[in-house]
Amino acid sequence: MVTLTRPEGNWAGDLDLTRRSIALALAGGYAVAAFSAEAEPIHTDETGLVTATVEIAAADRAIPGYLARPATEGRSPVVFVYSEIFGVHEWVKDICRRLAKAGYVALAPDFFVRAGDPSTLTDFPAIMKIVGQASDAQVTSDTAAALKFLKAQPWADTGRMGVTGFCWGGGKTWLAVERFAEFRAGVAWYGPLKPNPYPQTPPIELAADLHAPVLGLYGGKDRGIPAEDIEAMRAALKAAGKTDSEIVVYPDAQHGFLADYRQSYDPAAAADGWATMLAFFKAHGVE
């Protein structure tokens, strides 16, 4: 058995890795470190979609990104996607396809490509070493490059653009809306709010800089993001007058509750969170 210890606390099922689950994860392109042997991941087909791996001209090199969009004429609204710490693996690609089925252009850049592919690893320190090399400045620069890419595409309406992300990417979602005026709304899934193991500015420190509303979706049983952090962020948003941002907590959900390839998956919280995300985007002009 592989033992994983996460700085922000283990997910349920982190220690339940078997040869079968690792083989299934590798075969399916899912993150090996979190794949559950009992998981039956959702697969969204490509019917009515255009999908591709695209190249984004970052400051120092080209980086790949997974793109999914409706196969329709004209421009579609955009949702920028920040991955988990496991990178742009099959679940993140499926999230992009789900968003494309909802009518969005969805782009998930690979921010970790310079250091490796964390989705193939079972050793958590090795994963964190890769993630740790994606500095705050690099991710911000790569985000700017990806936005430039999107603005040049005839099928992307970047005037109607939102951003979402998960875990590591949830923290990056808060930061993206704090740093980029192009986003009209953000939805952060269980992203860290205070100082954390990732090389990024804590989002709570920049709450007053939000350019647009953010919806935070969190689990009440997330051992890495305690209720105290969430209440502190709520207080920071209120103090900054950011009353159009909000945080929803699902009391019985764990970290990673949207990830249907993990044992921490919570179907009820995931379904409600997804519907709430789409409604939030629509309410703020990302539709």
SVG drawing of the C-alpha trace seen along z (x, -y; Angstrom):
<svg xmlns="http://www.w3.org/2000/svg" viewBox="-29 -48 41 53">
<polyline fill="none" stroke="black" stroke-width="0.4" points="0.0,0.0 1.2,-3.5 1.0,-6.0 0.3,-9.6 0.4,-12.5 -0.9,-15.8 0.1,-19.0 -3.6,-20.1 -4.8,-16.7 -5.7,-13.4 -8.8,-13.0 -11.0,-10.0 -9.6,-7.2 -6.1,-8.6 -4.7,-5.5 -6.8,-3.0 -4.6,-2.5 -4.4,0.9 -2.7,2.3 -6.1,2.4 -6.9,-1.2 -3.5,-2.4 -3.9,-0.4 -7.4,-1.8 -6.1,-5.3 -3.2,-4.9 -5.5,-3.4 -8.1,-6.1 -5.8,-9.1 -6.9,-9.9 -4.7,-11.1 -3.1,-8.0 -2.7,-9.4 -6.4,-10.0 -8.1,-7.4 -10.5,-5.2 -10.8,-1.5 -14.6,-1.8 -14.8,-4.9 -16.9,-5.0 -15.9,-8.4 -18.3,-10.4 -17.4,-10.5 -18.8,-13.3 -18.7,-12.5 -17.6,-14.8 -20.8,-14.9 -21.5,-18.4 -18.1,-19.6 -14.7,-20.6 -11.9,-19.4 -8.2,-19.8 -4.8,-20.2 -3.7,-23.7 -0.4,-25.5 -0.3,-28.7 2.7,-31.1 3.8,-31.7 6.7,-34.1 9.4,-31.5 8.0,-28.6 4.8,-27.1 2.6,-25.4 -0.3,-23.0 -3.9,-23.5 -6.9,-21.3 -9.7,-23.0 -13.4,-22.1 -16.0,-24.2 -19.4,-24.0 -19.3,-23.0 -21.4,-26.0 -21.1,-29.2 -20.3,-32.5 -18.7,-33.3 -19.4,-31.4 -18.8,-32.6 -15.6,-31.4 -14.8,-29.6 -11.1,-29.5 -10.2,-26.3 -7.5,-25.9 -6.7,-22.3 -6.1,-20.4 -2.6,-19.7 -2.7,-16.6 -2.6,-18.7 -4.7,-18.5 -5.7,-14.8 -8.8,-13.1 -11.2,-14.5 -10.1,-18.1 -10.7,-17.4 -14.1,-16.0 -14.9,-19.2 -14.0,-21.2 -16.3,-19.0 -19.2,-19.4 -18.7,-23.2 -18.7,-23.0 -21.9,-21.0 -23.4,-23.9 -22.4,-26.3 -19.0,-27.5 -15.5,-27.6 -13.4,-25.9 -9.6,-26.1 -7.4,-24.3 -3.8,-25.3 -1.0,-23.0 0.8,-25.1 3.0,-22.2 4.4,-21.1 7.8,-22.6 8.4,-20.3 6.6,-17.1 3.2,-15.3 1.8,-14.9 -1.1,-12.8 1.1,-9.7 2.6,-9.8 1.6,-8.1 4.3,-9.8 2.8,-13.0 6.1,-14.8 7.0,-14.2 3.7,-15.7 4.2,-18.7 7.7,-19.2 6.2,-19.6 3.4,-21.9 6.0,-23.9 7.9,-24.9 4.8,-26.6 5.5,-29.9 2.8,-32.5 4.5,-34.8 4.7,-32.0 1.0,-31.1 0.0,-34.7 2.1,-35.2 0.8,-31.9 -2.7,-33.1 -2.1,-36.3 -0.7,-34.4 -3.8,-32.1 -6.1,-35.1 -4.2,-36.6 -4.7,-33.3 -8.4,-33.3 -8.8,-36.9 -7.4,-36.0 -9.9,-33.2 -12.9,-33.9 -15.1,-31.5 -14.4,-32.9 -16.3,-35.8 -13.9,-37.0 -16.3,-39.8 -18.4,-37.1 -15.7,-35.2 -15.6,-33.5 -13.1,-31.3 -13.3,-28.2 -10.8,-25.9 -10.4,-23.1 -8.2,-22.7 -4.9,-24.4 -6.9,-25.8 -9.6,-27.0 -7.1,-29.3 -5.9,-30.4 -9.5,-31.3 -9.7,-33.8 -6.4,-35.2 -7.3,-35.4 -10.4,-37.5 -8.3,-39.7 -5.6,-40.2 -7.4,-40.2 -10.3,-42.6 -11.2,-40.4 -13.2,-37.9 -16.8,-38.8 -17.2,-36.1 -15.3,-33.3 -16.3,-30.0 -13.7,-28.6 -14.1,-24.9 -12.5,-24.2 -9.5,-26.5 -7.2,-27.5 -7.8,-31.0 -5.0,-31.6 -1.3,-30.8 -0.9,-27.2 1.8,-24.8 1.4,-26.2 3.7,-28.9 0.9,-31.6 -0.3,-34.7 -3.1,-33.8 -6.4,-35.0 -7.6,-36.5 -4.8,-39.1 -6.2,-40.4 -9.9,-40.2 -10.3,-44.0 -8.8,-43.7 -11.6,-41.6 -12.6,-42.9 -15.8,-40.7 -17.9,-38.5 -16.6,-35.1 -18.6,-32.2 -16.7,-29.9 -17.9,-26.2 -16.5,-24.4 -16.9,-21.2 -17.8,-21.3 -15.6,-18.3 -12.6,-19.5 -9.7,-19.1 -7.4,-21.4 -9.7,-24.4 -11.3,-24.8 -14.4,-26.8 -12.2,-29.5 -10.6,-30.2 -13.9,-30.4 -15.3,-32.8 -12.2,-34.9 -12.7,-35.2 -16.3,-36.1 -15.3,-38.8 -12.6,-40.1 -15.1,-40.3 -17.6,-42.1 -15.0,-44.6 -13.9,-45.3 -17.6,-45.8 -17.5,-42.8 -21.1,-41.9 -21.7,-40.3 -19.2,-37.5 -20.4,-34.6 -19.3,-31.3 -21.5,-28.2 -20.5,-25.4 -21.9,-21.8 -21.8,-20.6 -21.2,-16.9 -18.9,-17.2 -15.2,-16.6 -12.4,-18.2 -12.7,-17.2 -16.4,-16.6 -16.9,-17.3 -14.3,-14.8 -16.2,-11.7 -13.1,-9.6 -12.4,-9.8 -14.1,-8.3 -14.6,-11.9 -17.1,-12.4 -20.4,-13.7 -23.1,-13.3 -25.6,-15.6 -23.1,-18.4 -21.5,-18.0 -24.8,-18.3 -26.0,-21.3 -22.6,-23.0 -22.5,-22.5 -26.0,-24.0 -25.1,-26.8 -22.0,-27.6 -23.8,-27.8 -26.5,-30.0 -23.8,-32.3 -22.1,-32.6 -25.4,-33.4 -26.4,-36.0 -23.1,-37.8 -23.2,-37.9 -21.2,-34.8 -23.7,-33.1"/>
</svg>
